[in-house]
Amino acid sequence: MVLPISSTKEEELSARTSLVVSFLRTLTGLERESFRRYVTRFFPLLVELVRREHSSREAQLVLTQMF
């Protein structure tokens, strides 16, 4: 079941989207060894982003490319 979100929550999501997407693109741009070194720290956060039903479509697309 998908619940509607308030306009305030939509504004908050919109404000965070560019930051989240930028961070995800930075992670995907890391060299293989650097990514391996830090992935264990970020993996739980990435999983949480995937779980969020109200995360932005743009962030979901970048996550899809990452995984």
PDB file of N, H, CA, C and O in Angstrom:
ATOM      1  N   MET A   1       0.845  -1.171   0.000  1.00  0.00           N
ATOM      2  CA  MET A   1       0.000   0.000   0.000  1.00  0.00           C
ATOM      3  C   MET A   1       0.896   1.242   0.000  1.00  0.00           C
ATOM      4  O   MET A   1       1.786   1.370   0.840  1.00  0.00           O
ATOM      5  N   VAL A   2       0.660   2.135  -0.926  1.00  0.00           N
ATOM      6  H   VAL A   2      -0.063   2.031  -1.609  1.00  0.00           H
ATOM      7  CA  VAL A   2       1.419   3.375  -1.018  1.00  0.00           C
ATOM      8  C   VAL A   2       0.574   4.499  -0.433  1.00  0.00           C
ATOM      9  O   VAL A   2      -0.554   4.744  -0.860  1.00  0.00           O
ATOM     10  N   LEU A   3       1.145   5.165   0.546  1.00  0.00           N
ATOM     11  H   LEU A   3       2.061   4.966   0.893  1.00  0.00           H
ATOM     12  CA  LEU A   3       0.439   6.266   1.186  1.00  0.00           C
ATOM     13  C   LEU A   3       0.813   7.584   0.528  1.00  0.00           C
ATOM     14  O   LEU A   3       1.970   7.788   0.158  1.00  0.00           O
ATOM     15  N   PRO A   4      -0.159   8.483   0.378  1.00  0.00           N
ATOM     16  CA  PRO A   4       0.183   9.793  -0.202  1.00  0.00           C
ATOM     17  C   PRO A   4       1.062  10.580   0.768  1.00  0.00           C
ATOM     18  O   PRO A   4       0.990  10.387   1.982  1.00  0.00           O
ATOM     19  N   ILE A   5       1.887  11.464   0.221  1.00  0.00           N
ATOM     20  H   ILE A   5       1.945  11.620  -0.765  1.00  0.00           H
ATOM     21  CA  ILE A   5       2.729  12.278   1.075  1.00  0.00           C
ATOM     22  C   ILE A   5       2.263  13.718   1.029  1.00  0.00           C
ATOM     23  O   ILE A   5       1.715  14.178   0.027  1.00  0.00           O
ATOM     24  N   SER A   6       2.483  14.410   2.103  1.00  0.00           N
ATOM     25  H   SER A   6       2.928  14.037   2.917  1.00  0.00           H
ATOM     26  CA  SER A   6       2.058  15.805   2.198  1.00  0.00           C
ATOM     27  C   SER A   6       2.921  16.690   1.316  1.00  0.00           C
ATOM     28  O   SER A   6       4.016  16.297   0.913  1.00  0.00           O
ATOM     29  N   SER A   7       2.434  17.869   1.020  1.00  0.00           N
ATOM     30  H   SER A   7       1.545  18.188   1.347  1.00  0.00           H
ATOM     31  CA  SER A   7       3.206  18.793   0.181  1.00  0.00           C
ATOM     32  C   SER A   7       4.497  19.213   0.878  1.00  0.00           C
ATOM     33  O   SER A   7       5.511  19.442   0.220  1.00  0.00           O
ATOM     34  N   THR A   8       4.465  19.314   2.205  1.00  0.00           N
ATOM     35  H   THR A   8       3.641  19.127   2.740  1.00  0.00           H
ATOM     36  CA  THR A   8       5.674  19.647   2.956  1.00  0.00           C
ATOM     37  C   THR A   8       6.719  18.555   2.784  1.00  0.00           C
ATOM     38  O   THR A   8       7.900  18.841   2.585  1.00  0.00           O
ATOM     39  N   LYS A   9       6.283  17.309   2.861  1.00  0.00           N
ATOM     40  H   LYS A   9       5.324  17.077   3.023  1.00  0.00           H
ATOM     41  CA  LYS A   9       7.201  16.181   2.702  1.00  0.00           C
ATOM     42  C   LYS A   9       7.735  16.134   1.278  1.00  0.00           C
ATOM     43  O   LYS A   9       8.904  15.809   1.068  1.00  0.00           O
ATOM     44  N   GLU A  10       6.899  16.453   0.299  1.00  0.00           N
ATOM     45  H   GLU A  10       5.949  16.717   0.469  1.00  0.00           H
ATOM     46  CA  GLU A  10       7.347  16.493  -1.094  1.00  0.00           C
ATOM     47  C   GLU A  10       8.424  17.549  -1.287  1.00  0.00           C
ATOM     48  O   GLU A  10       9.404  17.317  -1.995  1.00  0.00           O
ATOM     49  N   GLU A  11       8.248  18.712  -0.661  1.00  0.00           N
ATOM     50  H   GLU A  11       7.451  18.901  -0.086  1.00  0.00           H
ATOM     51  CA  GLU A  11       9.239  19.781  -0.753  1.00  0.00           C
ATOM     52  C   GLU A  11      10.562  19.350  -0.123  1.00  0.00           C
ATOM     53  O   GLU A  11      11.637  19.627  -0.656  1.00  0.00           O
ATOM     54  N   GLU A  12      10.469  18.677   1.001  1.00  0.00           N
ATOM     55  H   GLU A  12       9.596  18.451   1.434  1.00  0.00           H
ATOM     56  CA  GLU A  12      11.666  18.187   1.683  1.00  0.00           C
ATOM     57  C   GLU A  12      12.391  17.168   0.806  1.00  0.00           C
ATOM     58  O   GLU A  12      13.614  17.213   0.676  1.00  0.00           O
ATOM     59  N   LEU A  13      11.639  16.259   0.210  1.00  0.00           N
ATOM     60  H   LEU A  13      10.646  16.222   0.316  1.00  0.00           H
ATOM     61  CA  LEU A  13      12.216  15.255  -0.671  1.00  0.00           C
ATOM     62  C   LEU A  13      12.888  15.918  -1.870  1.00  0.00           C
ATOM     63  O   LEU A  13      13.993  15.540  -2.260  1.00  0.00           O
ATOM     64  N   SER A  14      12.228  16.885  -2.437  1.00  0.00           N
ATOM     65  H   SER A  14      11.331  17.192  -2.120  1.00  0.00           H
ATOM     66  CA  SER A  14      12.769  17.598  -3.589  1.00  0.00           C
ATOM     67  C   SER A  14      14.068  18.319  -3.247  1.00  0.00           C
ATOM     68  O   SER A  14      15.011  18.330  -4.039  1.00  0.00           O
ATOM     69  N   ALA A  15      14.107  18.911  -2.077  1.00  0.00           N
ATOM     70  H   ALA A  15      13.341  18.903  -1.434  1.00  0.00           H
ATOM     71  CA  ALA A  15      15.303  19.644  -1.647  1.00  0.00           C
ATOM     72  C   ALA A  15      16.491  18.709  -1.433  1.00  0.00           C
ATOM     73  O   ALA A  15      17.635  19.100  -1.662  1.00  0.00           O
ATOM     74  N   ARG A  16      16.231  17.495  -1.002  1.00  0.00           N
ATOM     75  H   ARG A  16      15.301  17.177  -0.816  1.00  0.00           H
ATOM     76  CA  ARG A  16      17.300  16.523  -0.740  1.00  0.00           C
ATOM     77  C   ARG A  16      17.746  15.766  -1.979  1.00  0.00           C
ATOM     78  O   ARG A  16      18.865  15.255  -2.028  1.00  0.00           O
ATOM     79  N   THR A  17      16.888  15.691  -2.968  1.00  0.00           N
ATOM     80  H   THR A  17      15.979  16.106  -2.928  1.00  0.00           H
ATOM     81  CA  THR A  17      17.150  14.835  -4.119  1.00  0.00           C
ATOM     82  C   THR A  17      18.484  15.124  -4.789  1.00  0.00           C
ATOM     83  O   THR A  17      19.254  14.200  -5.047  1.00  0.00           O
ATOM     84  N   SER A  18      18.771  16.385  -5.074  1.00  0.00           N
ATOM     85  H   SER A  18      18.146  17.136  -4.864  1.00  0.00           H
ATOM     86  CA  SER A  18      20.015  16.684  -5.785  1.00  0.00           C
ATOM     87  C   SER A  18      21.240  16.296  -4.964  1.00  0.00           C
ATOM     88  O   SER A  18      22.239  15.840  -5.520  1.00  0.00           O
ATOM     89  N   LEU A  19      21.172  16.470  -3.663  1.00  0.00           N
ATOM     90  H   LEU A  19      20.361  16.840  -3.211  1.00  0.00           H
ATOM     91  CA  LEU A  19      22.284  16.084  -2.796  1.00  0.00           C
ATOM     92  C   LEU A  19      22.469  14.566  -2.794  1.00  0.00           C
ATOM     93  O   LEU A  19      23.591  14.073  -2.912  1.00  0.00           O
ATOM     94  N   VAL A  20      21.382  13.840  -2.661  1.00  0.00           N
ATOM     95  H   VAL A  20      20.470  14.240  -2.565  1.00  0.00           H
ATOM     96  CA  VAL A  20      21.444  12.374  -2.639  1.00  0.00           C
ATOM     97  C   VAL A  20      21.961  11.841  -3.967  1.00  0.00           C
ATOM     98  O   VAL A  20      22.823  10.963  -3.990  1.00  0.00           O
ATOM     99  N   VAL A  21      21.444  12.360  -5.063  1.00  0.00           N
ATOM    100  H   VAL A  21      20.744  13.073  -5.044  1.00  0.00           H
ATOM    101  CA  VAL A  21      21.858  11.901  -6.382  1.00  0.00           C
ATOM    102  C   VAL A  21      23.330  12.218  -6.617  1.00  0.00           C
ATOM    103  O   VAL A  21      24.064  11.392  -7.160  1.00  0.00           O
ATOM    104  N   SER A  22      23.761  13.393  -6.218  1.00  0.00           N
ATOM    105  H   SER A  22      23.165  14.064  -5.777  1.00  0.00           H
ATOM    106  CA  SER A  22      25.160  13.771  -6.364  1.00  0.00           C
ATOM    107  C   SER A  22      26.065  12.820  -5.576  1.00  0.00           C
ATOM    108  O   SER A  22      27.095  12.377  -6.082  1.00  0.00           O
ATOM    109  N   PHE A  23      25.680  12.516  -4.357  1.00  0.00           N
ATOM    110  H   PHE A  23      24.842  12.877  -3.946  1.00  0.00           H
ATOM    111  CA  PHE A  23      26.436  11.580  -3.521  1.00  0.00           C
ATOM    112  C   PHE A  23      26.499  10.201  -4.171  1.00  0.00           C
ATOM    113  O   PHE A  23      27.565   9.586  -4.215  1.00  0.00           O
ATOM    114  N   LEU A  24      25.371   9.713  -4.675  1.00  0.00           N
ATOM    115  H   LEU A  24      24.506  10.213  -4.639  1.00  0.00           H
ATOM    116  CA  LEU A  24      25.343   8.390  -5.295  1.00  0.00           C
ATOM    117  C   LEU A  24      26.218   8.342  -6.545  1.00  0.00           C
ATOM    118  O   LEU A  24      26.911   7.354  -6.786  1.00  0.00           O
ATOM    119  N   ARG A  25      26.182   9.400  -7.328  1.00  0.00           N
ATOM    120  H   ARG A  25      25.619  10.203  -7.132  1.00  0.00           H
ATOM    121  CA  ARG A  25      27.028   9.449  -8.531  1.00  0.00           C
ATOM    122  C   ARG A  25      28.508   9.499  -8.159  1.00  0.00           C
ATOM    123  O   ARG A  25      29.346   8.924  -8.853  1.00  0.00           O
ATOM    124  N   THR A  26      28.823  10.183  -7.072  1.00  0.00           N
ATOM    125  H   THR A  26      28.142  10.650  -6.509  1.00  0.00           H
ATOM    126  CA  THR A  26      30.205  10.226  -6.603  1.00  0.00           C
ATOM    127  C   THR A  26      30.657   8.825  -6.199  1.00  0.00           C
ATOM    128  O   THR A  26      31.770   8.413  -6.525  1.00  0.00           O
ATOM    129  N   LEU A  27      29.802   8.098  -5.495  1.00  0.00           N
ATOM    130  H   LEU A  27      28.897   8.433  -5.230  1.00  0.00           H
ATOM    131  CA  LEU A  27      30.138   6.726  -5.105  1.00  0.00           C
ATOM    132  C   LEU A  27      30.375   5.837  -6.318  1.00  0.00           C
ATOM    133  O   LEU A  27      31.321   5.050  -6.341  1.00  0.00           O
ATOM    134  N   THR A  28      29.523   5.962  -7.320  1.00  0.00           N
ATOM    135  H   THR A  28      28.754   6.602  -7.301  1.00  0.00           H
ATOM    136  CA  THR A  28      29.678   5.110  -8.496  1.00  0.00           C
ATOM    137  C   THR A  28      30.912   5.495  -9.305  1.00  0.00           C
ATOM    138  O   THR A  28      31.414   4.689 -10.088  1.00  0.00           O
ATOM    139  N   GLY A  29      31.403   6.717  -9.122  1.00  0.00           N
ATOM    140  H   GLY A  29      30.995   7.371  -8.486  1.00  0.00           H
ATOM    141  CA  GLY A  29      32.584   7.170  -9.840  1.00  0.00           C
ATOM    142  C   GLY A  29      33.895   6.827  -9.158  1.00  0.00           C
ATOM    143  O   GLY A  29      34.965   7.076  -9.714  1.00  0.00           O
ATOM    144  N   LEU A  30      33.827   6.262  -7.965  1.00  0.00           N
ATOM    145  H   LEU A  30      32.958   6.060  -7.514  1.00  0.00           H
ATOM    146  CA  LEU A  30      35.054   5.887  -7.252  1.00  0.00           C
ATOM    147  C   LEU A  30      35.779   4.751  -7.970  1.00  0.00           C
ATOM    148  O   LEU A  30      35.158   3.917  -8.629  1.00  0.00           O
ATOM    149  N   GLU A  31      37.076   4.737  -7.833  1.00  0.00           N
ATOM    150  H   GLU A  31      37.581   5.414  -7.298  1.00  0.00           H
ATOM    151  CA  GLU A  31      37.840   3.612  -8.358  1.00  0.00           C
ATOM    152  C   GLU A  31      37.424   2.356  -7.605  1.00  0.00           C
ATOM    153  O   GLU A  31      36.950   2.425  -6.472  1.00  0.00           O
ATOM    154  N   ARG A  32      37.603   1.236  -8.232  1.00  0.00           N
ATOM    155  H   ARG A  32      37.989   1.179  -9.153  1.00  0.00           H
ATOM    156  CA  ARG A  32      37.146  -0.045  -7.684  1.00  0.00           C
ATOM    157  C   ARG A  32      37.632  -0.278  -6.247  1.00  0.00           C
ATOM    158  O   ARG A  32      36.838  -0.647  -5.381  1.00  0.00           O
ATOM    159  N   GLU A  33      38.909  -0.068  -5.992  1.00  0.00           N
ATOM    160  H   GLU A  33      39.553   0.232  -6.695  1.00  0.00           H
ATOM    161  CA  GLU A  33      39.456  -0.303  -4.648  1.00  0.00           C
ATOM    162  C   GLU A  33      38.877   0.661  -3.617  1.00  0.00           C
ATOM    163  O   GLU A  33      38.587   0.258  -2.491  1.00  0.00           O
ATOM    164  N   SER A  34      38.708   1.904  -3.982  1.00  0.00           N
ATOM    165  H   SER A  34      38.943   2.232  -4.897  1.00  0.00           H
ATOM    166  CA  SER A  34      38.111   2.882  -3.065  1.00  0.00           C
ATOM    167  C   SER A  34      36.672   2.511  -2.759  1.00  0.00           C
ATOM    168  O   SER A  34      36.227   2.591  -1.614  1.00  0.00           O
ATOM    169  N   PHE A  35      35.947   2.103  -3.794  1.00  0.00           N
ATOM    170  H   PHE A  35      36.308   2.037  -4.724  1.00  0.00           H
ATOM    171  CA  PHE A  35      34.558   1.699  -3.589  1.00  0.00           C
ATOM    172  C   PHE A  35      34.493   0.516  -2.634  1.00  0.00           C
ATOM    173  O   PHE A  35      33.674   0.503  -1.716  1.00  0.00           O
ATOM    174  N   ARG A  36      35.338  -0.461  -2.842  1.00  0.00           N
ATOM    175  H   ARG A  36      36.003  -0.451  -3.588  1.00  0.00           H
ATOM    176  CA  ARG A  36      35.365  -1.631  -1.960  1.00  0.00           C
ATOM    177  C   ARG A  36      35.682  -1.247  -0.518  1.00  0.00           C
ATOM    178  O   ARG A  36      35.126  -1.812   0.423  1.00  0.00           O
ATOM    179  N   ARG A  37      36.570  -0.293  -0.359  1.00  0.00           N
ATOM    180  H   ARG A  37      37.022   0.166  -1.124  1.00  0.00           H
ATOM    181  CA  ARG A  37      36.980   0.129   0.981  1.00  0.00           C
ATOM    182  C   ARG A  37      35.809   0.757   1.753  1.00  0.00           C
ATOM    183  O   ARG A  37      35.689   0.565   2.963  1.00  0.00           O
ATOM    184  N   TYR A  38      34.967   1.493   1.064  1.00  0.00           N
ATOM    185  H   TYR A  38      35.065   1.649   0.081  1.00  0.00           H
ATOM    186  CA  TYR A  38      33.915   2.250   1.742  1.00  0.00           C
ATOM    187  C   TYR A  38      32.511   1.662   1.627  1.00  0.00           C
ATOM    188  O   TYR A  38      31.600   2.103   2.327  1.00  0.00           O
ATOM    189  N   VAL A  39      32.329   0.694   0.772  1.00  0.00           N
ATOM    190  H   VAL A  39      33.069   0.335   0.204  1.00  0.00           H
ATOM    191  CA  VAL A  39      30.980   0.176   0.531  1.00  0.00           C
ATOM    192  C   VAL A  39      30.341  -0.405   1.794  1.00  0.00           C
ATOM    193  O   VAL A  39      29.126  -0.302   1.968  1.00  0.00           O
ATOM    194  N   THR A  40      31.130  -1.008   2.668  1.00  0.00           N
ATOM    195  H   THR A  40      32.116  -1.093   2.527  1.00  0.00           H
ATOM    196  CA  THR A  40      30.540  -1.584   3.883  1.00  0.00           C
ATOM    197  C   THR A  40      29.943  -0.515   4.786  1.00  0.00           C
ATOM    198  O   THR A  40      29.003  -0.785   5.534  1.00  0.00           O
ATOM    199  N   ARG A  41      30.483   0.691   4.719  1.00  0.00           N
ATOM    200  H   ARG A  41      31.247   0.910   4.112  1.00  0.00           H
ATOM    201  CA  ARG A  41      29.936   1.786   5.529  1.00  0.00           C
ATOM    202  C   ARG A  41      28.644   2.330   4.932  1.00  0.00           C
ATOM    203  O   ARG A  41      27.724   2.706   5.658  1.00  0.00           O
ATOM    204  N   PHE A  42      28.583   2.368   3.616  1.00  0.00           N
ATOM    205  H   PHE A  42      29.331   2.062   3.026  1.00  0.00           H
ATOM    206  CA  PHE A  42      27.445   2.982   2.950  1.00  0.00           C
ATOM    207  C   PHE A  42      26.335   2.015   2.585  1.00  0.00           C
ATOM    208  O   PHE A  42      25.203   2.435   2.344  1.00  0.00           O
ATOM    209  N   PHE A  43      26.641   0.719   2.542  1.00  0.00           N
ATOM    210  H   PHE A  43      27.560   0.377   2.738  1.00  0.00           H
ATOM    211  CA  PHE A  43      25.651  -0.249   2.098  1.00  0.00           C
ATOM    212  C   PHE A  43      24.343  -0.191   2.885  1.00  0.00           C
ATOM    213  O   PHE A  43      23.279  -0.189   2.267  1.00  0.00           O
ATOM    214  N   PRO A  44      24.371  -0.143   4.224  1.00  0.00           N
ATOM    215  CA  PRO A  44      23.094  -0.054   4.963  1.00  0.00           C
ATOM    216  C   PRO A  44      22.269   1.186   4.575  1.00  0.00           C
ATOM    217  O   PRO A  44      21.041   1.129   4.511  1.00  0.00           O
ATOM    218  N   LEU A  45      22.952   2.289   4.323  1.00  0.00           N
ATOM    219  H   LEU A  45      23.950   2.335   4.375  1.00  0.00           H
ATOM    220  CA  LEU A  45      22.246   3.504   3.908  1.00  0.00           C
ATOM    221  C   LEU A  45      21.651   3.355   2.510  1.00  0.00           C
ATOM    222  O   LEU A  45      20.544   3.823   2.245  1.00  0.00           O
ATOM    223  N   LEU A  46      22.384   2.708   1.633  1.00  0.00           N
ATOM    224  H   LEU A  46      23.283   2.328   1.849  1.00  0.00           H
ATOM    225  CA  LEU A  46      21.889   2.483   0.278  1.00  0.00           C
ATOM    226  C   LEU A  46      20.665   1.567   0.291  1.00  0.00           C
ATOM    227  O   LEU A  46      19.699   1.798  -0.436  1.00  0.00           O
ATOM    228  N   VAL A  47      20.715   0.538   1.116  1.00  0.00           N
ATOM    229  H   VAL A  47      21.500   0.350   1.706  1.00  0.00           H
ATOM    230  CA  VAL A  47      19.570  -0.369   1.244  1.00  0.00           C
ATOM    231  C   VAL A  47      18.355   0.399   1.761  1.00  0.00           C
ATOM    232  O   VAL A  47      17.240   0.194   1.281  1.00  0.00           O
ATOM    233  N   GLU A  48      18.562   1.263   2.718  1.00  0.00           N
ATOM    234  H   GLU A  48      19.468   1.430   3.108  1.00  0.00           H
ATOM    235  CA  GLU A  48      17.457   2.072   3.255  1.00  0.00           C
ATOM    236  C   GLU A  48      16.860   2.970   2.174  1.00  0.00           C
ATOM    237  O   GLU A  48      15.643   3.152   2.128  1.00  0.00           O
ATOM    238  N   LEU A  49      17.693   3.528   1.313  1.00  0.00           N
ATOM    239  H   LEU A  49      18.681   3.380   1.351  1.00  0.00           H
ATOM    240  CA  LEU A  49      17.178   4.344   0.205  1.00  0.00           C
ATOM    241  C   LEU A  49      16.317   3.517  -0.738  1.00  0.00           C
ATOM    242  O   LEU A  49      15.288   3.989  -1.220  1.00  0.00           O
ATOM    243  N   VAL A  50      16.734   2.288  -0.999  1.00  0.00           N
ATOM    244  H   VAL A  50      17.570   1.904  -0.607  1.00  0.00           H
ATOM    245  CA  VAL A  50      15.958   1.405  -1.867  1.00  0.00           C
ATOM    246  C   VAL A  50      14.608   1.102  -1.228  1.00  0.00           C
ATOM    247  O   VAL A  50      13.593   1.050  -1.922  1.00  0.00           O
ATOM    248  N   ARG A  51      14.588   0.905   0.068  1.00  0.00           N
ATOM    249  H   ARG A  51      15.413   0.947   0.632  1.00  0.00           H
ATOM    250  CA  ARG A  51      13.351   0.563   0.782  1.00  0.00           C
ATOM    251  C   ARG A  51      12.334   1.696   0.830  1.00  0.00           C
ATOM    252  O   ARG A  51      11.129   1.447   0.884  1.00  0.00           O
ATOM    253  N   ARG A  52      12.797   2.903   0.812  1.00  0.00           N
ATOM    254  H   ARG A  52      13.775   3.105   0.768  1.00  0.00           H
ATOM    255  CA  ARG A  52      11.904   4.046   0.958  1.00  0.00           C
ATOM    256  C   ARG A  52      10.981   4.164  -0.237  1.00  0.00           C
ATOM    257  O   ARG A  52      11.430   4.317  -1.373  1.00  0.00           O
ATOM    258  N   GLU A  53       9.689   4.091   0.031  1.00  0.00           N
ATOM    259  H   GLU A  53       9.325   3.967   0.954  1.00  0.00           H
ATOM    260  CA  GLU A  53       8.728   4.179  -1.066  1.00  0.00           C
ATOM    261  C   GLU A  53       8.580   5.600  -1.572  1.00  0.00           C
ATOM    262  O   GLU A  53       8.071   5.808  -2.673  1.00  0.00           O
ATOM    263  N   HIS A  54       9.011   6.583  -0.797  1.00  0.00           N
ATOM    264  H   HIS A  54       9.425   6.414   0.098  1.00  0.00           H
ATOM    265  CA  HIS A  54       8.867   7.972  -1.211  1.00  0.00           C
ATOM    266  C   HIS A  54      10.183   8.603  -1.637  1.00  0.00           C
ATOM    267  O   HIS A  54      10.274   9.826  -1.736  1.00  0.00           O
ATOM    268  N   SER A  55      11.198   7.796  -1.889  1.00  0.00           N
ATOM    269  H   SER A  55      11.123   6.802  -1.809  1.00  0.00           H
ATOM    270  CA  SER A  55      12.435   8.381  -2.386  1.00  0.00           C
ATOM    271  C   SER A  55      12.242   8.780  -3.840  1.00  0.00           C
ATOM    272  O   SER A  55      11.363   8.254  -4.523  1.00  0.00           O
ATOM    273  N   SER A  56      13.046   9.690  -4.300  1.00  0.00           N
ATOM    274  H   SER A  56      13.760  10.117  -3.744  1.00  0.00           H
ATOM    275  CA  SER A  56      12.852  10.241  -5.638  1.00  0.00           C
ATOM    276  C   SER A  56      13.133   9.210  -6.722  1.00  0.00           C
ATOM    277  O   SER A  56      13.918   8.281  -6.532  1.00  0.00           O
ATOM    278  N   ARG A  57      12.491   9.390  -7.835  1.00  0.00           N
ATOM    279  H   ARG A  57      11.853  10.144  -7.989  1.00  0.00           H
ATOM    280  CA  ARG A  57      12.700   8.496  -8.987  1.00  0.00           C
ATOM    281  C   ARG A  57      14.149   8.602  -9.474  1.00  0.00           C
ATOM    282  O   ARG A  57      14.762   7.600  -9.842  1.00  0.00           O
ATOM    283  N   GLU A  58      14.677   9.803  -9.473  1.00  0.00           N
ATOM    284  H   GLU A  58      14.178  10.617  -9.174  1.00  0.00           H
ATOM    285  CA  GLU A  58      16.056  10.015  -9.924  1.00  0.00           C
ATOM    286  C   GLU A  58      17.038   9.240  -9.046  1.00  0.00           C
ATOM    287  O   GLU A  58      17.958   8.600  -9.556  1.00  0.00           O
ATOM    288  N   ALA A  59      16.841   9.299  -7.730  1.00  0.00           N
ATOM    289  H   ALA A  59      16.094   9.819  -7.317  1.00  0.00           H
ATOM    290  CA  ALA A  59      17.712   8.549  -6.815  1.00  0.00           C
ATOM    291  C   ALA A  59      17.557   7.046  -7.050  1.00  0.00           C
ATOM    292  O   ALA A  59      18.543   6.311  -7.006  1.00  0.00           O
ATOM    293  N   GLN A  60      16.339   6.588  -7.297  1.00  0.00           N
ATOM    294  H   GLN A  60      15.538   7.186  -7.333  1.00  0.00           H
ATOM    295  CA  GLN A  60      16.108   5.169  -7.562  1.00  0.00           C
ATOM    296  C   GLN A  60      16.841   4.714  -8.820  1.00  0.00           C
ATOM    297  O   GLN A  60      17.384   3.609  -8.858  1.00  0.00           O
ATOM    298  N   LEU A  61      16.859   5.558  -9.846  1.00  0.00           N
ATOM    299  H   LEU A  61      16.418   6.455  -9.815  1.00  0.00           H
ATOM    300  CA  LEU A  61      17.550   5.214 -11.094  1.00  0.00           C
ATOM    301  C   LEU A  61      19.062   5.088 -10.871  1.00  0.00           C
ATOM    302  O   LEU A  61      19.691   4.164 -11.387  1.00  0.00           O
ATOM    303  N   VAL A  62      19.633   5.998 -10.117  1.00  0.00           N
ATOM    304  H   VAL A  62      19.122   6.749  -9.698  1.00  0.00           H
ATOM    305  CA  VAL A  62      21.069   5.942  -9.841  1.00  0.00           C
ATOM    306  C   VAL A  62      21.388   4.697  -8.998  1.00  0.00           C
ATOM    307  O   VAL A  62      22.397   4.030  -9.227  1.00  0.00           O
ATOM    308  N   LEU A  63      20.538   4.398  -8.040  1.00  0.00           N
ATOM    309  H   LEU A  63      19.719   4.940  -7.853  1.00  0.00           H
ATOM    310  CA  LEU A  63      20.733   3.182  -7.233  1.00  0.00           C
ATOM    311  C   LEU A  63      20.669   1.931  -8.094  1.00  0.00           C
ATOM    312  O   LEU A  63      21.450   0.998  -7.903  1.00  0.00           O
ATOM    313  N   THR A  64      19.746   1.913  -9.035  1.00  0.00           N
ATOM    314  H   THR A  64      19.112   2.670  -9.190  1.00  0.00           H
ATOM    315  CA  THR A  64      19.623   0.779  -9.943  1.00  0.00           C
ATOM    316  C   THR A  64      20.904   0.581 -10.733  1.00  0.00           C
ATOM    317  O   THR A  64      21.371  -0.545 -10.904  1.00  0.00           O
ATOM    318  N   GLN A  65      21.471   1.679 -11.212  1.00  0.00           N
ATOM    319  H   GLN A  65      21.092   2.594 -11.073  1.00  0.00           H
ATOM    320  CA  GLN A  65      22.722   1.599 -11.960  1.00  0.00           C
ATOM    321  C   GLN A  65      23.859   1.110 -11.056  1.00  0.00           C
ATOM    322  O   GLN A  65      24.732   0.358 -11.490  1.00  0.00           O
ATOM    323  N   MET A  66      23.834   1.543  -9.816  1.00  0.00           N
ATOM    324  H   MET A  66      23.126   2.154  -9.463  1.00  0.00           H
ATOM    325  CA  MET A  66      24.893   1.172  -8.874  1.00  0.00           C
ATOM    326  C   MET A  66      24.855  -0.324  -8.575  1.00  0.00           C
ATOM    327  O   MET A  66      25.893  -0.986  -8.565  1.00  0.00           O
ATOM    328  N   PHE A  67      23.653  -0.857  -8.332  1.00  0.00           N
ATOM    329  H   PHE A  67      22.810  -0.320  -8.340  1.00  0.00           H
ATOM    330  CA  PHE A  67      23.527  -2.256  -7.971  1.00  0.00           C
ATOM    331  C   PHE A  67      23.530  -3.132  -9.212  1.00  0.00           C
ATOM    332  O   PHE A  67      23.431  -4.354  -9.105  1.00  0.00           O
TER     333      PHE A  67
END
